[in-house]
């Protein structure tokens, strides 16, 4: 038969009696590992939250108004039209613009007025036409 080992560590493990220093060191090691995992999870959660907020900010920035400044639309008093010889749409406060007034509203863009006078269309020459759009209009 074999002789029982004389190693103190094996004796402590097999008998279930551990020294207090060994138990304290083992507990500290386990608590340190648990704390490290918790710090890692917390850092991961904070990183994910910051990435979400940054992505949301980029999305909102891309959905804002275009970079080019918009020209203000001028509000006009309908009574001021009575003094001049200006056409109005019957039953509304909508003023009919002349060709010169319409072209003057877009001084920095290439435009064209196409068609007969009663059915003119304003075309912006610097915009690209989407595929299939002409087929849907005709």
Steps between C-alpha positions, in 0.01 A plus 500: 500500500609851439584736773290819544673811358682728739433813292321761711299641208362161407420429861314832528304433182407142584416561864302819433700688758665803339724745671345842564768676291428273205125558530546879519733502197262281302204722589690815398598341170138401425366844601761668279392289202133584561579873530705489178209340312258758637731785391527343155122471464450857623759630251332304219156639591631857513675455164183360343292790637749757368507332159119505489487871590770581243315303231175674586674838480646419158159383379328817621774716346451330164123557516527874562461769237746505209826691535400765246317793659133510413361819352214636709155504350362849524158546653290744303194692611208428260378862520827619344403315180193714451717804427687325220370311198576151638324174425363299791361147509124547547374425851850490654783729606735337249678741269592395143866577435636629174784314329749769603393482868529122502848503344609773745413272794789265405792728407778247573349192334470406133129470420277484194134573434369242254166478325226731376411803718188338651682177597860604572720279714797614705799269453814513718791414272744422782291210641536149367184323395416183686454192282137436413381845604432614144302184432282562808425860392410418139 
